[in-house]
Amino acid sequence: MNYSSFGLQDKVAVVTGASQGIGRAIAIGLAQAGAHLVLAKFPEGRQDAIKEVQSEIEALGRRAIIVPTDISHVDQVRAMIARTQEEFGCVDILVNNAGWTGTTLALDVTEEEYDKTMASSLKSVFFACQAAARVMIPQGGGKIINIGSNFGEIAFKMRSVYAAAKAGVHHLSRALSLEWAKDGVLVNVVAPCITETESRKNILERPGYKEWATQQMIPRGRWNQPEDLVGAVLFLASPLSDMVVGHVLMVEDVSEHMYRIDRALFHITSNPGIRKIAGLRLGRISDVLTQRYGRRIGRCGVAVAGIALAAVFIASGTQVESARLASVVLAGGAGALYLSQSSFWSVTADMAGASAGSASGVMNMAGQIGGIVTASLTPLIAHAFSWTASFLVAAALCAIGSLAWLVVDPEVELGR
């Protein structure tokens, strides 16, 4: 791959965790762009792998040295930067990629696991940035790219400590930018979603996980590959990004957006005011239609609008969660409201001695409950299956509810 246009010829780049996965891909990508590499690697294991990376870089006509470094030890991090300056005379680019995480439920995380995660994934990043900046500022500038994670923006079970560490990396990078940007040292973040690497096999190979993630969470239908991050890193390392400061560049498909949808679903299902609007109060939207065209058409208008919205969003494949949620709540809530009220009339009509007032009150309560339940359930159907499935459920409820109102008007039957 020819990356010469990024303007990184003969730049000196330090990449931690360079023996495999994301770090390996970034190191080779930087070499293909013309940079010389310092390959930082944990002192134990995978020695053949890091030597293979070194050989591949040297085959491109670039220099590459291996510096054994346990990033959880500050003295070794500082020694890594010192060795780079000693060998090349400068440090132009630092990529903090190495890190560690467990996959433990929060209740079971030990102090040792917590400290290990924070030391390798956050503490090491700060002190590597500090050591590099102490070289970069006197030389007139440099680029620091910290590898974050979408877990720094969203939450995921069994990743509580790692998510906290990566969120720390994101905000740390913004804070460091405020101090160093004026001196030409720009700190940014590349934050990938789940990436197919050797260290993630235990997650990716869990039964059903791939099907759930690639079919429901990732529209492109595949994981990130390590090479997918190279372009983002080269951009942030190059002069092309000289006015990009303290930015978190997400290299992901849709997981963050799904989290935003989850938050929206939470508000819908937990906020009494919104649930009330999605239930009984939806009937008020049709007041204007009722005044102009009559009660039945007015009441069914909201449901019909919901069906129309659902059809539009299915056809357009929109990814705007607010629009999708609005159509689902409108369609499902209104449909269930009218269906519940109409269906309840068939029961109350046969109740011996039931007065119009008491039957009306129970009917309205049934309508409200039906609207609330459906307004809550249809988004959850979307989350568990697909938005199309949720739209179909909502549209079906609208159609049935509308037909029920066309057949019988409960308010008229109750003598209103």
PANU-833954 format. One record per residue (C-alpha): residue number from 0; x, y, z. Coordinates in nm, 3 decimals, padded with zeros to 5 digits. Layout:
# residues N
+-----+---------+---------+---------+
| num |      xx |      yy |      zz |
+-----+---------+---------+---------+
| NUM |       X |       Y |       Z |
...
+-----+---------+---------+---------+
***
This chain:
# residues 416
+-----+---------+---------+---------+
| num |      xx |      yy |      zz |
+-----+---------+---------+---------+
|   0 |  00.000 |  00.000 |  00.000 |
|   1 |  00.138 |  00.342 | -00.095 |
|   2 |  00.078 |  00.598 |  00.179 |
|   3 |  00.346 |  00.842 |  00.065 |
|   4 |  00.094 |  01.126 |  00.027 |
|   5 |  00.058 |  01.154 |  00.406 |
|   6 |  00.389 |  01.340 |  00.429 |
|   7 |  00.550 |  01.111 |  00.688 |
|   8 |  00.874 |  01.039 |  00.502 |
|   9 |  01.159 |  00.984 |  00.750 |
|  10 |  00.946 |  01.070 |  01.052 |
|  11 |  01.023 |  00.874 |  01.368 |
|  12 |  00.729 |  00.690 |  01.522 |
|  13 |  00.701 |  00.494 |  01.846 |
|  14 |  00.428 |  00.227 |  01.858 |
|  15 |  00.358 |  00.031 |  02.175 |
|  16 |  00.216 | -00.321 |  02.158 |
|  17 |  00.350 | -00.358 |  01.804 |
|  18 |  00.388 | -00.736 |  01.783 |
|  19 |  00.028 | -00.821 |  01.694 |
|  20 | -00.318 | -00.697 |  01.608 |
|  21 | -00.381 | -00.325 |  01.594 |
|  22 | -00.027 | -00.225 |  01.693 |
|  23 |  00.128 | -00.441 |  01.422 |
|  24 | -00.102 | -00.301 |  01.153 |
|  25 | -00.032 |  00.059 |  01.260 |
|  26 |  00.346 |  00.007 |  01.270 |
|  27 |  00.352 | -00.140 |  00.920 |
|  28 |  00.116 |  00.130 |  00.794 |
|  29 |  00.344 |  00.403 |  00.928 |
|  30 |  00.642 |  00.235 |  00.760 |
|  31 |  00.451 |  00.219 |  00.431 |
|  32 |  00.399 |  00.595 |  00.472 |
|  33 |  00.776 |  00.643 |  00.502 |
|  34 |  00.832 |  00.654 |  00.880 |
|  35 |  01.102 |  00.481 |  01.081 |
|  36 |  00.972 |  00.274 |  01.372 |
|  37 |  01.046 |  00.206 |  01.734 |
|  38 |  00.861 | -00.113 |  01.819 |
|  39 |  00.779 | -00.132 |  02.189 |
|  40 |  00.694 | -00.481 |  02.308 |
|  41 |  00.631 | -00.649 |  02.642 |
|  42 |  00.960 | -00.821 |  02.737 |
|  43 |  00.813 | -01.171 |  02.753 |
|  44 |  00.666 | -01.387 |  02.477 |
|  45 |  00.602 | -01.336 |  02.104 |
|  46 |  00.966 | -01.256 |  02.028 |
|  47 |  00.940 | -01.415 |  01.685 |
|  48 |  00.631 | -01.208 |  01.608 |
|  49 |  00.796 | -00.873 |  01.684 |
|  50 |  01.103 | -00.973 |  01.482 |
|  51 |  00.877 | -01.052 |  01.187 |
|  52 |  00.729 | -00.703 |  01.212 |
|  53 |  01.078 | -00.556 |  01.224 |
|  54 |  01.183 | -00.754 |  00.915 |
|  55 |  00.872 | -00.650 |  00.723 |
|  56 |  00.940 | -00.283 |  00.798 |
|  57 |  01.306 | -00.311 |  00.703 |
|  58 |  01.202 | -00.476 |  00.375 |
|  59 |  01.024 | -00.147 |  00.299 |
|  60 |  01.353 |  00.039 |  00.333 |
|  61 |  01.269 |  00.182 |  00.675 |
|  62 |  01.462 |  00.145 |  00.999 |
|  63 |  01.303 | -00.041 |  01.288 |
|  64 |  01.434 | -00.111 |  01.636 |
|  65 |  01.276 | -00.324 |  01.906 |
|  66 |  01.261 | -00.182 |  02.259 |
|  67 |  01.137 | -00.430 |  02.523 |
|  68 |  00.900 | -00.231 |  02.744 |
|  69 |  00.660 | -00.316 |  03.022 |
|  70 |  00.435 | -00.013 |  02.990 |
|  71 |  00.295 | -00.062 |  03.342 |
|  72 |  00.633 |  00.055 |  03.477 |
|  73 |  00.695 |  00.427 |  03.438 |
|  74 |  01.073 |  00.391 |  03.435 |
|  75 |  01.053 |  00.156 |  03.135 |
|  76 |  00.817 |  00.393 |  02.952 |
|  77 |  01.061 |  00.679 |  03.002 |
|  78 |  01.348 |  00.457 |  02.893 |
|  79 |  01.156 |  00.375 |  02.571 |
|  80 |  01.134 |  00.743 |  02.476 |
|  81 |  01.496 |  00.805 |  02.581 |
|  82 |  01.614 |  00.516 |  02.364 |
|  83 |  01.419 |  00.657 |  02.069 |
|  84 |  01.580 |  01.000 |  02.107 |
|  85 |  01.921 |  00.843 |  02.148 |
|  86 |  01.881 |  00.627 |  01.837 |
|  87 |  01.707 |  00.875 |  01.603 |
|  88 |  01.760 |  01.217 |  01.762 |
|  89 |  01.388 |  01.298 |  01.779 |
|  90 |  01.038 |  01.166 |  01.848 |
|  91 |  00.786 |  01.279 |  01.587 |
|  92 |  00.497 |  01.039 |  01.648 |
|  93 |  00.385 |  00.838 |  01.949 |
|  94 |  00.109 |  00.579 |  01.923 |
|  95 | -00.002 |  00.451 |  02.263 |
|  96 | -00.164 |  00.124 |  02.161 |
|  97 | -00.066 | -00.134 |  02.423 |
|  98 | -00.307 | -00.212 |  02.705 |
|  99 | -00.467 | -00.491 |  02.900 |
| 100 | -00.817 | -00.578 |  03.014 |
| 101 | -00.995 | -00.854 |  03.197 |
| 102 | -01.346 | -00.980 |  03.128 |
| 103 | -01.477 | -00.990 |  03.482 |
| 104 | -01.811 | -00.886 |  03.624 |
| 105 | -01.779 | -00.575 |  03.841 |
| 106 | -01.867 | -00.765 |  04.160 |
| 107 | -01.578 | -01.004 |  04.099 |
| 108 | -01.303 | -00.757 |  03.998 |
| 109 | -01.005 | -00.786 |  04.230 |
| 110 | -00.776 | -00.503 |  04.332 |
| 111 | -00.497 | -00.672 |  04.136 |
| 112 | -00.705 | -00.681 |  03.816 |
| 113 | -00.816 | -00.320 |  03.866 |
| 114 | -00.459 | -00.198 |  03.916 |
| 115 | -00.328 | -00.400 |  03.621 |
| 116 | -00.594 | -00.259 |  03.387 |
| 117 | -00.543 |  00.100 |  03.499 |
| 118 | -00.163 |  00.074 |  03.496 |
| 119 | -00.146 | -00.061 |  03.141 |
| 120 | -00.442 |  00.122 |  02.986 |
| 121 | -00.436 |  00.467 |  03.149 |
| 122 | -00.136 |  00.532 |  03.370 |
| 123 |  00.105 |  00.416 |  03.099 |
| 124 | -00.062 |  00.645 |  02.846 |
| 125 | -00.015 |  00.952 |  03.064 |
| 126 |  00.350 |  00.891 |  03.135 |
| 127 |  00.431 |  00.796 |  02.776 |
| 128 |  00.265 |  01.119 |  02.661 |
| 129 |  00.457 |  01.314 |  02.924 |
| 130 |  00.791 |  01.161 |  02.828 |
| 131 |  00.729 |  01.217 |  02.457 |
| 132 |  00.611 |  01.576 |  02.508 |
| 133 |  00.931 |  01.656 |  02.696 |
| 134 |  01.113 |  01.573 |  02.373 |
| 135 |  00.857 |  01.705 |  02.125 |
| 136 |  00.812 |  02.053 |  02.275 |
| 137 |  01.182 |  02.152 |  02.254 |
| 138 |  01.205 |  02.012 |  01.900 |
| 139 |  00.906 |  02.219 |  01.785 |
| 140 |  00.617 |  01.974 |  01.797 |
| 141 |  00.492 |  01.622 |  01.737 |
| 142 |  00.185 |  01.405 |  01.711 |
| 143 |  00.051 |  01.177 |  01.984 |
| 144 | -00.223 |  00.929 |  01.897 |
| 145 | -00.374 |  00.736 |  02.186 |
| 146 | -00.575 |  00.426 |  02.102 |
| 147 | -00.899 |  00.455 |  02.294 |
| 148 | -01.213 |  00.250 |  02.255 |
| 149 | -01.582 |  00.285 |  02.190 |
| 150 | -01.607 |  00.157 |  02.548 |
| 151 | -01.472 |  00.499 |  02.645 |
| 152 | -01.799 |  00.643 |  02.515 |
| 153 | -02.045 |  00.363 |  02.594 |
| 154 | -02.082 |  00.099 |  02.863 |
| 155 | -02.068 | -00.278 |  02.835 |
| 156 | -02.100 | -00.547 |  03.098 |
| 157 | -01.781 | -00.722 |  03.214 |
| 158 | -01.582 | -00.417 |  03.098 |
| 159 | -01.641 | -00.172 |  03.383 |
| 160 | -01.275 | -00.106 |  03.469 |
| 161 | -01.159 | -00.109 |  03.107 |
| 162 | -01.439 |  00.130 |  03.008 |
| 163 | -01.337 |  00.367 |  03.289 |
| 164 | -00.973 |  00.349 |  03.176 |
| 165 | -01.055 |  00.421 |  02.812 |
| 166 | -01.288 |  00.705 |  02.906 |
| 167 | -00.992 |  00.838 |  03.101 |
| 168 | -00.772 |  00.811 |  02.792 |
| 169 | -01.022 |  01.011 |  02.589 |
| 170 | -01.052 |  01.292 |  02.840 |
| 171 | -00.682 |  01.287 |  02.926 |
| 172 | -00.605 |  01.345 |  02.559 |
| 173 | -00.833 |  01.650 |  02.554 |
| 174 | -00.672 |  01.788 |  02.868 |
| 175 | -00.316 |  01.736 |  02.742 |
| 176 | -00.408 |  01.909 |  02.417 |
| 177 | -00.506 |  02.221 |  02.611 |
| 178 | -00.158 |  02.236 |  02.762 |
| 179 |  00.058 |  02.135 |  02.467 |
| 180 | -00.117 |  02.243 |  02.146 |
| 181 |  00.034 |  02.590 |  02.159 |
| 182 |  00.378 |  02.423 |  02.155 |
| 183 |  00.293 |  02.213 |  01.849 |
| 184 |  00.223 |  01.886 |  02.032 |
| 185 | -00.118 |  01.761 |  01.923 |
| 186 | -00.285 |  01.481 |  02.117 |
| 187 | -00.577 |  01.292 |  01.963 |
| 188 | -00.752 |  00.957 |  02.002 |
| 189 | -00.848 |  00.679 |  01.763 |
| 190 | -01.129 |  00.481 |  01.923 |
| 191 | -01.222 |  00.152 |  01.753 |
| 192 | -01.519 | -00.070 |  01.813 |
| 193 | -01.453 | -00.440 |  01.867 |
| 194 | -01.169 | -00.548 |  01.640 |
| 195 | -01.084 | -00.899 |  01.532 |
| 196 | -00.751 | -00.971 |  01.699 |
| 197 | -00.593 | -01.268 |  01.871 |
| 198 | -00.661 | -01.121 |  02.216 |
| 199 | -01.033 | -01.089 |  02.143 |
| 200 | -01.096 | -01.446 |  02.030 |
| 201 | -01.240 | -01.544 |  02.366 |
| 202 | -01.517 | -01.288 |  02.310 |
| 203 | -01.573 | -01.322 |  01.938 |
| 204 | -01.608 | -01.699 |  01.954 |
| 205 | -01.879 | -01.703 |  02.220 |
| 206 | -02.187 | -01.887 |  02.087 |
| 207 | -02.427 | -01.647 |  01.919 |
| 208 | -02.211 | -01.338 |  01.972 |
| 209 | -02.102 | -01.301 |  01.610 |
| 210 | -02.456 | -01.340 |  01.480 |
| 211 | -02.589 | -01.083 |  01.727 |
| 212 | -02.312 | -00.828 |  01.662 |
| 213 | -02.281 | -00.858 |  01.285 |
| 214 | -02.651 | -00.891 |  01.211 |
| 215 | -02.801 | -00.652 |  01.466 |
| 216 | -02.528 | -00.410 |  01.573 |
| 217 | -02.304 | -00.367 |  01.268 |
| 218 | -02.476 | -00.277 |  00.939 |
| 219 | -02.167 | -00.367 |  00.735 |
| 220 | -02.190 | -00.719 |  00.870 |
| 221 | -01.829 | -00.766 |  00.979 |
| 222 | -01.588 | -00.683 |  01.260 |
| 223 | -01.325 | -00.414 |  01.247 |
| 224 | -00.997 | -00.552 |  01.117 |
| 225 | -00.669 | -00.407 |  01.253 |
| 226 | -00.598 | -00.255 |  00.910 |
| 227 | -00.920 | -00.052 |  00.936 |
| 228 | -00.749 |  00.173 |  01.192 |
| 229 | -00.442 |  00.255 |  00.985 |
| 230 | -00.599 |  00.537 |  00.783 |
| 231 | -00.723 |  00.716 |  01.095 |
| 232 | -00.380 |  00.696 |  01.260 |
| 233 | -00.195 |  00.814 |  00.948 |
| 234 | -00.431 |  01.110 |  00.919 |
| 235 | -00.377 |  01.216 |  01.281 |
| 236 |  00.000 |  01.163 |  01.249 |
| 237 |  00.025 |  01.371 |  00.932 |
| 238 |  00.026 |  01.746 |  00.857 |
| 239 | -00.328 |  01.697 |  00.723 |
| 240 | -00.453 |  01.706 |  01.082 |
| 241 | -00.258 |  02.007 |  01.209 |
| 242 | -00.582 |  02.173 |  01.325 |
| 243 | -00.730 |  01.860 |  01.479 |
| 244 | -00.674 |  01.894 |  01.853 |
| 245 | -00.806 |  01.677 |  02.135 |
| 246 | -01.038 |  01.486 |  01.904 |
| 247 | -01.174 |  01.134 |  01.954 |
| 248 | -01.198 |  00.976 |  01.609 |
| 249 | -01.436 |  00.681 |  01.626 |
| 250 | -01.349 |  00.393 |  01.392 |
| 251 | -01.664 |  00.193 |  01.437 |
| 252 | -01.984 |  00.106 |  01.265 |
| 253 | -02.287 |  00.156 |  01.480 |
| 254 | -02.235 |  00.045 |  01.839 |
| 255 | -02.225 |  00.399 |  01.978 |
| 256 | -02.543 |  00.486 |  01.793 |
| 257 | -02.710 |  00.173 |  01.930 |
| 258 | -02.611 |  00.290 |  02.276 |
| 259 | -02.779 |  00.624 |  02.207 |
| 260 | -03.088 |  00.430 |  02.103 |
| 261 | -03.065 |  00.232 |  02.427 |
| 262 | -03.058 |  00.558 |  02.621 |
| 263 | -03.360 |  00.680 |  02.428 |
| 264 | -03.541 |  00.352 |  02.501 |
| 265 | -03.455 |  00.392 |  02.867 |
| 266 | -03.610 |  00.738 |  02.875 |
| 267 | -03.921 |  00.613 |  02.696 |
| 268 | -03.972 |  00.316 |  02.927 |
| 269 | -03.877 |  00.493 |  03.252 |
| 270 | -04.013 |  00.846 |  03.217 |
| 271 | -04.379 |  00.863 |  03.329 |
| 272 | -04.441 |  01.183 |  03.135 |
| 273 | -04.323 |  01.037 |  02.805 |
| 274 | -04.513 |  00.716 |  02.865 |
| 275 | -04.829 |  00.914 |  02.932 |
| 276 | -04.784 |  01.104 |  02.607 |
| 277 | -04.720 |  00.776 |  02.424 |
| 278 | -05.037 |  00.632 |  02.575 |
| 279 | -05.362 |  00.816 |  02.646 |
| 280 | -05.238 |  01.167 |  02.554 |
| 281 | -05.176 |  01.067 |  02.193 |
| 282 | -05.551 |  01.099 |  02.139 |
| 283 | -05.523 |  01.476 |  02.174 |
| 284 | -05.301 |  01.497 |  01.865 |
| 285 | -05.604 |  01.407 |  01.659 |
| 286 | -05.824 |  01.691 |  01.792 |
| 287 | -05.784 |  01.904 |  01.479 |
| 288 | -05.867 |  01.610 |  01.255 |
| 289 | -06.166 |  01.532 |  01.472 |
| 290 | -06.302 |  01.884 |  01.444 |
| 291 | -06.269 |  01.884 |  01.067 |
| 292 | -06.349 |  01.528 |  00.965 |
| 293 | -06.534 |  01.368 |  01.253 |
| 294 | -06.443 |  01.162 |  01.554 |
| 295 | -06.358 |  00.831 |  01.390 |
| 296 | -06.136 |  00.976 |  01.120 |
| 297 | -05.969 |  01.204 |  01.374 |
| 298 | -05.895 |  00.920 |  01.612 |
| 299 | -05.758 |  00.698 |  01.336 |
| 300 | -05.549 |  00.979 |  01.187 |
| 301 | -05.270 |  00.941 |  01.440 |
| 302 | -05.246 |  00.568 |  01.377 |
| 303 | -05.247 |  00.618 |  01.000 |
| 304 | -04.969 |  00.879 |  01.036 |
| 305 | -04.769 |  00.625 |  01.232 |
| 306 | -04.807 |  00.367 |  00.958 |
| 307 | -04.696 |  00.625 |  00.698 |
| 308 | -04.390 |  00.718 |  00.902 |
| 309 | -04.303 |  00.353 |  00.952 |
| 310 | -04.326 |  00.290 |  00.577 |
| 311 | -04.107 |  00.590 |  00.497 |
| 312 | -03.837 |  00.491 |  00.744 |
| 313 | -03.837 |  00.127 |  00.633 |
| 314 | -03.805 |  00.233 |  00.270 |
| 315 | -03.529 |  00.486 |  00.336 |
| 316 | -03.336 |  00.266 |  00.577 |
| 317 | -03.282 |  00.570 |  00.797 |
| 318 | -03.032 |  00.540 |  01.081 |
| 319 | -03.169 |  00.844 |  01.268 |
| 320 | -03.274 |  00.689 |  01.595 |
| 321 | -03.492 |  00.981 |  01.702 |
| 322 | -03.700 |  00.953 |  01.384 |
| 323 | -03.731 |  00.578 |  01.415 |
| 324 | -03.830 |  00.600 |  01.779 |
| 325 | -04.083 |  00.871 |  01.706 |
| 326 | -04.257 |  00.663 |  01.442 |
| 327 | -04.258 |  00.352 |  01.659 |
| 328 | -04.398 |  00.535 |  01.961 |
| 329 | -04.652 |  00.719 |  01.749 |
| 330 | -04.767 |  00.411 |  01.561 |
| 331 | -04.748 |  00.158 |  01.842 |
| 332 | -04.877 |  00.387 |  02.116 |
| 333 | -05.171 |  00.519 |  01.915 |
| 334 | -05.261 |  00.180 |  01.772 |
| 335 | -05.261 |  00.014 |  02.112 |
| 336 | -05.455 |  00.303 |  02.264 |
| 337 | -05.741 |  00.273 |  02.019 |
| 338 | -05.731 | -00.106 |  02.007 |
| 339 | -05.744 | -00.129 |  02.386 |
| 340 | -06.030 |  00.117 |  02.413 |
| 341 | -06.232 | -00.046 |  02.134 |
| 342 | -06.169 | -00.396 |  02.256 |
| 343 | -06.261 | -00.302 |  02.609 |
| 344 | -06.596 | -00.169 |  02.492 |
| 345 | -06.695 | -00.516 |  02.376 |
| 346 | -06.647 | -00.631 |  02.733 |
| 347 | -06.804 | -00.337 |  02.913 |
| 348 | -07.106 | -00.340 |  02.682 |
| 349 | -07.209 | -00.673 |  02.830 |
| 350 | -07.141 | -00.582 |  03.192 |
| 351 | -07.465 | -00.600 |  03.385 |
| 352 | -07.550 | -00.267 |  03.538 |
| 353 | -07.236 | -00.094 |  03.419 |
| 354 | -07.294 |  00.278 |  03.399 |
| 355 | -07.162 |  00.482 |  03.110 |
| 356 | -06.937 |  00.679 |  03.345 |
| 357 | -06.774 |  00.381 |  03.516 |
| 358 | -06.729 |  00.194 |  03.188 |
| 359 | -06.578 |  00.504 |  03.030 |
| 360 | -06.327 |  00.543 |  03.311 |
| 361 | -06.216 |  00.182 |  03.293 |
| 362 | -06.205 |  00.201 |  02.912 |
| 363 | -05.974 |  00.503 |  02.923 |
| 364 | -05.753 |  00.331 |  03.178 |
| 365 | -05.729 |  00.026 |  02.952 |
| 366 | -05.639 |  00.250 |  02.659 |
| 367 | -05.367 |  00.424 |  02.856 |
| 368 | -05.217 |  00.098 |  02.978 |
| 369 | -05.228 | -00.049 |  02.626 |
| 370 | -05.058 |  00.257 |  02.480 |
| 371 | -04.788 |  00.266 |  02.745 |
| 372 | -04.710 | -00.106 |  02.717 |
| 373 | -04.689 | -00.097 |  02.340 |
| 374 | -04.490 |  00.225 |  02.329 |
| 375 | -04.240 |  00.054 |  02.559 |
| 376 | -04.239 | -00.285 |  02.388 |
| 377 | -04.205 | -00.183 |  02.023 |
| 378 | -03.863 | -00.018 |  02.067 |
| 379 | -03.749 | -00.320 |  02.267 |
| 380 | -03.858 | -00.544 |  01.980 |
| 381 | -03.641 | -00.329 |  01.755 |
| 382 | -03.344 | -00.370 |  01.986 |
| 383 | -03.388 | -00.748 |  02.017 |
| 384 | -03.472 | -00.819 |  01.653 |
| 385 | -03.475 | -00.532 |  01.405 |
| 386 | -03.635 | -00.197 |  01.341 |
| 387 | -03.827 | -00.345 |  01.051 |
| 388 | -03.983 | -00.603 |  01.282 |
| 389 | -04.075 | -00.329 |  01.527 |
| 390 | -04.231 | -00.118 |  01.253 |
| 391 | -04.435 | -00.413 |  01.131 |
| 392 | -04.565 | -00.476 |  01.482 |
| 393 | -04.648 | -00.107 |  01.528 |
| 394 | -04.811 | -00.083 |  01.185 |
| 395 | -05.019 | -00.393 |  01.253 |
| 396 | -05.139 | -00.245 |  01.581 |
| 397 | -05.227 |  00.078 |  01.401 |
| 398 | -05.422 | -00.104 |  01.134 |
| 399 | -05.614 | -00.319 |  01.382 |
| 400 | -05.676 | -00.026 |  01.616 |
| 401 | -05.795 |  00.193 |  01.328 |
| 402 | -06.031 | -00.075 |  01.201 |
| 403 | -06.167 | -00.123 |  01.551 |
| 404 | -06.251 |  00.246 |  01.573 |
| 405 | -06.413 |  00.243 |  01.230 |
| 406 | -06.635 | -00.044 |  01.340 |
| 407 | -06.728 |  00.091 |  01.683 |
| 408 | -06.676 |  00.430 |  01.845 |
| 409 | -06.658 |  00.358 |  02.219 |
| 410 | -06.720 |  00.718 |  02.318 |
| 411 | -07.044 |  00.731 |  02.113 |
| 412 | -07.155 |  00.392 |  02.245 |
| 413 | -07.098 |  00.509 |  02.601 |
| 414 | -07.330 |  00.803 |  02.543 |
| 415 | -07.071 |  01.082 |  02.526 |
+-----+---------+---------+---------+
***
